[in-house]
Amino acid sequence: MAAKIRERGRRETKRETSVNAESLRDSGISSEATSDLELYAKEVLSALINDNLPPTPNNYSLYFDRLLEDKSENFRKQIMSMLELEESNDAENTIMLEQSLKQGFTSVKGVLNVSASLYKNISLMTKILKKRRDELDSSRDDASASSSVIAALEGDVAKLNAILKKQSTSLKTQYDETAKVVKNVENETIFDNKYGVYNKRYLMTKLEQEIELVREFKHSSSMIMVELSKELTESVNNEKAIVLMTRTIARLLLKTSRRSDTVAYYGNGQFSMLLKHTDIESAKKASERLVELVSNSNFFLGDREIQLKIAIGITDINPSYSVEETIVATMDGIEKAYADKDTDFAVSLKNKS
């Protein structure tokens, strides 16, 4: 069965690369570049088969990115220029949709709040009219006419009050339903609006999936946890500035990540990056690149120039341990990084006893 799958994969790859070659030539890509891409595509498929992984689109994409890291810079640029021809923005569209939904619900809540405020103002007017009636009743000048006018006004206000009570009940029901929808949307979203990356809920889901994949296919994956250095945040002591610096870290994480990586905000100023099909040594290299990128980024707070500094914890994805235990291991790595003054990252492994 496995041999048939491999053979079918080879036939389909040969056919698909031929079709892709024609498309690339029609787009102005040189035949030499097309030939290089065909050879690389075969290399990726061979690596998948040698590692005993099913040649699914997701696995192929992961290996495509992974093997590309070992190629020359010119080759990587050449491949990336080809990929731009078929770049998809589905994820960006999903994020924009979620942001629009949240903004829409915020507007609805605003309208309901204004309606509630209008009702309160009219109720206040009722009290004012009652006060004026009492004042007129206490006056002896044309008391009969004044009482008649007040009585008519009181009748009108009473009718209006009855209508408003019904509308108020309806508004409250609509508000409760809208608030419930908003809460459900917030619970189901996968994006953190504040920092522009995935949220904790999505991270935990992807981490759980990766643990199962590692258990099934025995490949190596890793995860890192990143936070602004405690020494830096304590020296700045400015909440708004810390938020801006944390956003800078989020952008740098996205900049250094691969398409197969999952960058997410875990909470409390900490970000996680799930590195699929990446062993500890490769995760350490990724951490080195991130530390270098951050150290070259300066932040200005008034007249003060601040050099950004981070702490990183690294761990492997061990199928013997849960999602929570894996998260704890990365946090342990951060603490080890703080303990060692010569480095900004450290590894914390959970080995099966």
Residue pairs with C-beta under 8 A, 6 or more apart in sequence:
5 54
5 55
6 49
9 45
9 49
9 55
10 45
13 41
13 42
13 45
17 37
17 38
17 41
17 42
20 34
20 37
20 38
21 34
21 35
21 37
21 38
24 33
24 34
24 37
24 82
24 85
25 31
25 34
27 85
29 82
29 85
33 78
33 82
36 75
36 78
36 79
37 79
37 82
40 67
40 68
40 71
40 75
40 79
43 67
44 60
44 63
44 64
44 67
45 55
45 60
47 63
47 67
48 54
48 55
48 59
48 60
48 63
49 55
51 217
51 219
52 217
53 59
53 63
53 217
53 219
61 259
61 260
62 260
62 276
62 277
63 277
65 258
65 259
65 260
66 258
66 260
66 277
66 278
68 75
68 76
68 79
69 76
69 258
71 79
94 191
95 191
98 185
98 189
98 190
98 191
99 191
99 193
101 185
102 182
102 185
102 186
102 189
102 193
105 178
105 181
105 182
105 185
108 178
109 175
109 178
109 179
109 182
112 171
112 174
112 175
112 178
115 171
116 168
116 171
116 175
119 164
119 167
119 168
119 171
122 160
122 161
122 164
123 161
123 164
125 157
126 157
126 161
129 150
129 153
129 154
129 157
130 154
132 150
133 150
133 153
133 154
136 143
136 146
136 147
136 150
137 143
137 146
137 147
137 150
139 146
187 201
189 199
189 201
190 198
190 199
190 201
190 202
191 197
191 198
191 199
191 202
192 198
192 199
192 200
192 264
192 265
194 243
194 247
194 265
195 246
195 247
195 250
195 265
195 271
196 247
196 250
196 251
196 254
197 250
197 253
197 254
197 263
197 264
197 265
197 271
198 206
198 262
198 263
198 264
198 265
199 264
199 265
200 264
200 265
200 266
200 267
202 262
202 264
203 262
203 264
203 266
203 272
203 274
204 323
206 262
206 264
206 274
207 223
207 274
207 317
207 323
207 326
207 327
208 323
210 221
210 274
210 276
210 317
211 317
211 318
211 319
211 321
211 322
211 323
211 326
212 319
213 219
213 221
214 220
214 221
214 317
214 318
214 319
215 319
219 277
220 277
220 278
220 279
220 280
220 316
220 317
221 274
221 275
221 276
221 277
221 278
221 316
221 317
222 275
222 278
222 279
222 280
222 282
222 283
222 314
222 315
222 316
222 317
223 272
223 273
223 274
223 275
223 283
223 314
223 315
223 316
223 317
223 326
223 330
224 272
224 273
224 275
224 283
224 286
224 287
224 312
224 313
224 314
224 315
224 330
224 333
224 345
225 266
225 270
225 271
225 272
225 312
225 313
225 327
225 330
225 331
225 333
225 334
226 249
226 253
226 270
226 271
226 272
226 273
226 290
226 310
226 311
226 312
227 268
227 269
227 270
227 271
227 310
227 311
227 334
228 242
228 245
228 246
228 249
228 269
228 308
228 309
228 310
228 311
229 309
229 310
229 311
229 344
230 311
230 338
231 309
232 245
232 306
232 308
232 309
233 242
233 269
236 242
236 245
236 301
236 306
238 301
241 299
241 301
242 269
244 299
245 299
245 306
245 308
246 269
248 297
248 299
248 308
249 271
249 294
249 308
249 310
250 263
250 265
250 271
252 290
252 293
252 294
252 297
253 263
253 271
253 273
253 290
254 263
255 293
256 286
256 289
256 290
256 293
257 263
257 273
260 276
260 277
261 273
261 274
261 275
261 276
262 272
262 273
262 274
262 276
263 271
263 272
263 273
264 271
264 272
264 273
264 274
265 271
266 272
266 327
270 331
272 327
272 330
273 286
275 282
275 283
275 286
278 286
279 316
280 314
280 316
280 347
280 349
283 314
283 316
284 314
284 345
284 347
287 312
287 314
287 344
287 345
288 345
290 310
290 312
291 310
291 312
291 344
291 345
294 308
294 309
294 310
295 307
295 308
295 309
297 308
298 305
298 306
298 307
298 308
299 305
299 306
299 307
299 308
300 306
309 344
310 344
311 334
311 337
311 338
311 344
311 345
312 333
312 334
312 337
312 344
312 345
312 346
313 329
313 330
313 331
313 332
313 333
313 334
313 335
313 336
313 337
313 345
313 346
313 348
314 330
314 333
314 345
314 346
314 347
314 348
315 326
315 329
315 330
315 332
315 333
315 347
315 348
315 349
315 350
316 349
316 350
317 326
318 326
318 349
318 350
318 351
318 352
320 350
320 352
321 329
321 350
325 350
326 350
329 348
329 349
329 350
330 348
332 348
333 345
333 346
333 347
333 348
334 346
336 346
336 347
336 348
337 343
337 344
337 345
337 346
339 346
340 346
